[in-house]
Amino acid sequence: MKGLDLFAWMRRVFGIGRTRDIAWLETRTYQQRLEWVKSGWIIAGLLMLAADNNAAALGIAMFSTFLSFAFLERDEEEPTSL
């Protein structure tokens, strides 16, 4: 992030350390995925406008929200075995 980094300032003021989750937000992979999610939301918004139905718009929004959270989740370094 360029410019004023509010979250870095808050971590410094409140003494919150740098965790793996915070480091994940600054990786190139995460930034690329974030751009894909932004594009996906633009497409979903256009589909909602084209659907012209409140139920369809709500369904598209809920599905897009689920995909956004799932796609931006931090990757595990080591796969766990059962």
Secondary structure as GFF3:
##gff-version 3
##sequence-region A 1 82
A	DSSP	alpha_helix	6	14	.	.	.	ID=ss1
A	DSSP	alpha_helix	20	24	.	.	.	ID=ss2
A	DSSP	alpha_helix	28	51	.	.	.	ID=ss3
A	DSSP	alpha_helix	54	71	.	.	.	ID=ss4
###
